[in-house]
Amino acid sequence: MKVFYASVLLFVGSCATIRHSEKINNLKNSISFKDKTVVTSYLNTITSEELKTHVVEVSSDKYNGRKTGEEGHNLVCNYIRAQYKTDSISAPKSNPDYFQMVPKENLPDNLNDSQNVIAYIEGSIFPDEYVYITAHSDHEGIKNGEIYNGADDNGSGTAAVLEIAEAFIQATKDGHPPKRSIVFLHVTAEEVGLYGSRFYTEYPIFPLENAVATLNIDMIGRIDKRHNDNENYIYLIGSDRMSSELYYIAEQANTTFTDLHLDYKYNEDSDPNKYYYRSDHYNFALKDIPVIFFFNGEHEDYTKPTDTAEKINYPLLAKRTKLIFATAWYLANSDTRLKKEII
């Protein structure tokens, strides 16, 4: 009887494994870019030259390291807003100046009022469903008389969001608007504890129950020591924690368009760095919203005044930005909303 019972358990377990494999295969096969030529045409509007223009600007000395609540960061927020105005990308109706003010009462001691910057493109079919693309705009300020420019952290993410937004608005002008609304969110106060994204998720401009996913970009312009021999990579963190579909969408976007090595080392629960909890996507995850954190890892200039614009790998920054754009395109244009389901 014991042998028979064990055999039955083995059979049942094998059947379950087969069914699970079938589910995975069905999910993978269901994800494809039917409009590949269209996506490619707008993906190619993202250029290393335009990204460099933004990185050089927001990480320049005149902004004094963009510390939350200080004049330099306020001026960078004005620059970001001006880009959206130039590109004719709308502000939320409730916040027509593009700013969501974050009062100093909601920030750590000794910081002044600050602001998140928000722009969006309304969806043509599902306008009340929202794909978020986020990056923090603040940095460390001035310490011991030295300016912490933060070209990678997070000038690179700021530039990427601006370029992705420009690609989407060009597609919209050409008659290819996203089916779902896309929110471009530049948050403040990440460096002092994720306060800007926390404020947004506590006081959202758009209802978070209608958020499809959040793609967060924080440091994607450099190479870490693990990849000195192969720069063609990007770390993805969190993509499989709430939605298996989100994981495979990013995988398919990469296979179809960019062919980067997607490194999941820091997505492991055992990762001692705990990066999943350390950037702005985490506040969205706390609201049960599927997230991906795009990240290049730490390098020798991380949180140092030597994180400057000339050290950014701009062709690689462009390639990584294209991956995020393609992932966002699928999320925004799929016939069905992303499923929050782990297979």
Buried (B, 14 or more C-beta within 10 A) or exposed (E): EEEEEEEEEEEEEEEEEEEEEEEEEEBBEEBEBEEEEBBBBBBEBBBBEBBBBBBBBBBBEEBBBBBBBBEBBBBBBEBBBEBBEEBEBBBBEEBEEBBBBBEBEBBEEEBBBBBBBBBBBBBBEBBEBBBBBBBBBBBBBBEEEEBBBBBBBBBBBBBBBBBBBBBBBBBBEEEBBBBBBBBBBBBBBBBBEBBBBBBBBEEBBBEBEBBBBBBBBBBBBBBBEEBEEEBEBBBBBBBBBBBBBBBBBBBBBBBBBBEBEBBBEBBEEEEEEEBBEBBBBBBBBEBEBBBBBBBBBBBEBBEBBEBBBEBBBBEBBBBBBBBBBBBBBBBBBBEEBBBBEEB
